[in-house]
């Protein structure tokens, strides 16, 4: 239960399999999809541009939705659609415990670090598919998925040639724990299990640094773009400001766009942000 453990881990993403076709358009075909990795089957939704490949690809790491309510490919529809229309294979990862993915009863008490494993394995599964250019894969994450972005580029530097985080959670695990887990409004007992593993942030700061991607920013090789609205009440923009400062201090390449008055979903400025994201991805996957 640490970033260091994820760095040492062996990843085995493979077996990308297409299921039922649904939601296809004139620009791309969309399928239910699964892949294997870490002893699990992970479900997702994939868009494949029409025409001759191989195509560049983008893995999409979604934000928080209660796993008990989440359905296959439920979120990030606008990102998937836009990027597929620009010629990218887009693989939206459901994560373990979501939709038709395998169950992992320890995922919550391990601070959902398994979601990072699933995302890395998604990219590895794409690399093995003949429709995808294995050297041109990017990563886009939103909210909680922004935290997955930070973890993934730290754990497997060079796998994703560009990474984009929208309204991301903090790169310091303590911030996220204190905001959402420790209050334990549902009475789940997850906070107690996490503290049993790590200790409290007050008494065991080194343990909490070990599960924070910020501690390992010096490992990052590839460029990151971050988008954040100033009126975001879910993930305060101060978190991204601190992340940007930490990336710059580590000498890592980062582009940061601030959207005045925009809330967590950045509704009115989303078209501008996705154009910026696609141009950024295209430049680094060229």
Buried (B, 14 or more C-beta within 10 A) or exposed (E): BBBEEBEEBEBBBBBBBBBEEEBEEEBBBBBBBBBBBBEBBBBBBBBBBEEEBBBBBBBBBBBBBEBEEBEBBBBBEEBBBBBBBBBBBBBBBBBBBBBBBBEBEEBBBBBBBBBBBBBBBBBBBBBEBEBBBBEBBBBBBBBBBBBBBBBBBBBBBEBBBBBBBBBBBBBBBBBBBBBBBBEEEEEEEBBEBBBEBBBBBEEBEEBBBBBBBBBBBEBBBBBBBBBBBEEBEBBBBEBBBBBBEBBEEBEBBBBBBBBEEBBBBBEEBBEEBBEBBBEBBBEBBE
